[in-house]
Amino acid sequence: MKFQPIQQFPQRLVLSCAGVILTASSVAVISKSSFGIDPFTTFVFGMATITNMGYGICYTLVNLGLLAVIACVGRTHIGFATPITIFLSGFVTQWWLSALQAWIPSPSLAVRCMLLVCGIVLLCLATALYFTGNLGVSAYDACALTLHASAHWKFRFCRIGTDLFCVAVGFSCGATVGIATVITALCMGPLVEYFNTTVAIPLLHARFWNNASATNLSQQPR
């Protein structure tokens, strides 16, 4: 079988990697706001609480478990970016948590509110970026995408459903639930869909990618 290259691979690679890094960063920003955490992180913290495992180890194991389930159902959304999210995201989040603690050790209420809003917007934008990159998504995001593809439900409802499930399980296991948890559970689906159509897809097909390629070719020695 002849290998077929992925169309617009450089663009998709940039969008995917940027999405993964920004997603991990946004989790730290939301956590620093002290208004709760996103649904999946709530789930992981709940699992870590009842198993007495560290967050990093629990995060990796939960994602590997989800990845195994998704691989059995359908591998459409598993790709290059998937292992990056599993093995890199935790370290990026931890670095940003340390940095934010050093920069703003005791944020005021106004700063916390700003962190909350910025974190949620950044999370939704980042998710849209690596969805559009289409080189694989995180194991958790693949759950909603697989449900959307198999059940033919709107993505926003699939995402809200998986988020509410994670919040319920995480809370029952002892994880803290706050306003950020509720907002991300109810708003991420619609916001990701919005950023996908207004930012990520137009960015993938932006003309400057072609201009940059043409510039690089013109600069090569002949």
C-alpha angles and dihedrals in degrees: 000000000000115000114245113209118229112255114247090004096165091052092046092048092053092048093047096048092043090049094051094048094044092048092054090046093050091054089059092048092051091046091051090056088068091219094114132278137268119283098257093047087049088055093049093048089051091052091047090051097054094040097042090229127141117261094246095052093043092048092053095045094047091050092048089051092050090046091055091052094046091048089057094048099041136327097209095111098039113097148116095323095049099077089041090060092048099049103026107036096070093054093047091050092048092049092051091047090055092045094049090048089054095045100041109015094166110024119192122238091261092052091047090053090049091050090050095052094042092046095052094046091047091048093052093045092048092049091051091051097057092038087059091042084064095197092122132297135226118291091250095049088048088062093064093040092050091048089049092051097043101039095033092226120146112274093235091060093045090052093047089050095051091044093052090048091053092048092050094048094042093049093048088053093053104268118143116253120200141163091283090058092052094045094049092044093053102031108035095081096054094039094050089050090050095050090044093059099035103037117008101046094043088047092053091055097037116137095231090075089064092043090052091050091049091050092051092050092049090052095054116105116253 
